[in-house]
Structure formats: structure tokens, C-alpha cells
């Protein structure tokens, strides 16, 4: 199981490119451009989503994260899978809650992932994920060097520092997932 400290913020559409420039200026690598479709399923605990990428690959992600503003700890498990078959099986057995489609630009600052997202039906967002406990080799399929574990307190300090460097205001932070925001918009 992996663990992150995360923040999510709504950003104005007209400041998206400025934020891309700020992220590029502090990044140690990136960007990586992704197109993702996340299908969410009914679960008794936490959340379960199937993430399908535009290259045809997919992964199943089970995670728990509190709905609160500011840095929060998330625990998750990821597993590669056959996207179309998994979508069919999980929809039939658990029921589909909804689908989130996004274009994501990812920059890396050491153990932190900066996600600059354009989410269909919602707009532009920033997510920071500071890796505390790295995924296991089984989860990533990667036998290379992994990030070193760090404390939650240090992860929160890193998230706050990167927020300041990117000039993200505390007032722009949101506490809920994209799927929750989409459900609010549709009601």
C-alpha cells in the first residue's frame, strides 16, 4: 500500500498557462501529458476507480482519503489490469457511480507529483501528491529505485512549500474528489 499527502485546488482557466510555467520552473522532471478516464464504482469502504489511459493501458485504484481542505493523507493500492474487461465486470457487480475525463500535465519535484488537470465539465485544477510511502514493486511493476518513506508532517511541509512556490491560495483549496464535484454539478 502506498501513501501520499495530497492537496487539490481549483484554478482559474485564464491562469492555467501561468501555473504551467511556475510548475516547469521548479520541476526536477516532466512534463508528462496524459489523457485519463476514471470510472468510479460503488464500494462499502473508500473509493474504487478504474483509470484508463489513452494508450490503452489501465489500472485499478482503491483508495481512502478524507474530504478536508488543505494537505490530507491518502492511502492507495494500484494494480494494472485489462481496462475493458474490468469495466464490464465492476459495472455489473458493483455499479458505476460516474466517469471523470481529464487531460493531465504532470511535473515532478523530487517525490512530489504536480498534476495540472483540465477536467471535462468542471474546469482547471491543480493536485499535489507528496509520496510518503512509495508503491511496492508489485503495485508498480517497477524493480527500480523507489522513493524513500517520509513522515506525514514532512509531507505536509513539502506540500505547503510547493503551494507557496506555485502561488496557490489556501482559499482555492477544495476538499472533495472530481467525481463528487461532477455529481454536485449534475444535481
N, C-alpha and C positions, 0 to 999 in steps of 0.2 A: 504494500500500500504506500502511496506517495502522499506528501503533504506540502501545501503551499500556504503563504499568506497572500490574500488577494484584495484588490480594490477594483471598483468599476465606477466610471464617471460618464455622464452624458456630456458630449461636446457639441458646440455649435458647428453646423455644417460649414460655415464660412471660415472657421479656424482649423479645419481638418488638415489642410496642407501645411499650415504653420506648425502644427503638432508633429506632423511627419518630419519636418526639418529639425525640430527640437529633439525628437527621438533619435534621428540619424546622427546628430551631433554628440550624443552621449553613448551611443551603442558601441558594444565591443564586436558585434557582428549583425548581419542582416542587411537589408530586409529579406524576408521570405514572404511571397504573396500566395495566399490560399483562397480557395472558394470552398465553403463548408455548408453542408446541410445537416442540421441536428434535429433528429426526430426524438421526441420525449414520450415516455411511457408511464402508465400508472404503476406506482410501486408503494408498498406499505412503509418503507423507510428510505429516506434520502431521495435521490433522483437517479434515473437511468436514462441515458441517451445513446442513440446510435449516431455517430458522426461519420458522414460520407464525404469524401474529398473528390474534387473534380478529376483526379487522375484514376478514379475507380477503386481506390483503397477505402477501407472503413475500419472503425474501431468502436467497440462498445465501452462506454464510460459510466461507471457507477460512482456517485459522489455525494458527499454531505457537506453543506456549508450553511452557516446561519444567515438569515436575512437581517443584516445590520449594516449601517453606514460605516465607512472607514475600513481600515485593514481588518480582515477576518480570516480565520484559518479554515482551509478546505482540505478534506482527505478524499482521495480518489483511487480507483483501480481502473486501468485501461487494458483492453485486450483486442488484438487485431482480429478481424472476422470478415466473413463474406457479407457485404452490405445488403444486397437484395434479399438473400435468404433470411438474414437476421431480421430485417424489417418486417418481412412477412410473418415469421414465427412470433416475434414480440408483439406485433399488432394484433394477431389472432389470440395470443394467450394473455396479454396484459392490457391491451387497449392503448391506442395512440392519443396522447393529450394534445399535441400540436407539433409544428415544424418551424424551426428558425433557420433562415437562409442568410448567409453573410459573406462579404468579402473581407478578408483579414490580411493586414500587413503586420508582420511580426519582426520586431527588433529584439536583440538580446543585449543585456547589460550584465555580464558575468552570469550569476544564477537567476537572473530576473528576465522574464519574458514580457515585453511591451506589446500588447495587441492593440492595433488601431483598426476598429471594426466599422463597417458600413452595413447595417442590419436592415434587411428589407422590411418596410412597414414601420420602422422605428427611427432611423437616422444614424448619426455617428456617435461612437463610444470609444472609450479607452479602457483597457483592462491591464492591470499589472498582476503578474503571478511571480512571487518570490519563492523559489523552490527551497523548502526546508529539508524534507526527507525525499531524496530522489526516488524515481520509479525503480523497481527491481529490474534486473536483466530480463526476467521472464515477461514483464509488462512491456518493455521497450523493444525486445528482440535485439538489443544492442549489448555487445560484450565489451564496449569501450569504456573509458574512464567516465564515471558518473560524478555529479556534483556532490560535495561534502555536506552532511547534515548540519543544520544550524538551529539555534533556538528560535522560538516563536517571537520573542522580544526583539532579537536582532532582525528577523524578517520584517517585523513591523517598522523598525527604524529604517531599513532599506527602502521599503515601500514609501514611507513618508518622505525620505530624501529624494527619491526619484520623482514623486509628485511635485515637490518644490522645484526641481530642475526643469520639469515639463510645464511648470506654472499651472498646475491643476488645482483649482479652488476646492476646499472642503465642501462648499455649498453645491458643487456639481456632482458629488458622490451619490450613488444610488445603492440601495440595499438588496434589490431583487434581481433575479435572472431574466434574460431576454424573453424566455417563454412566458414568464409572469407578466412582463410588460406588454407582450403581444396579446395576452388574454385580457388585460385591462383595456387595451385599445379596442378590442372586438366586442366588449360588453357595453 
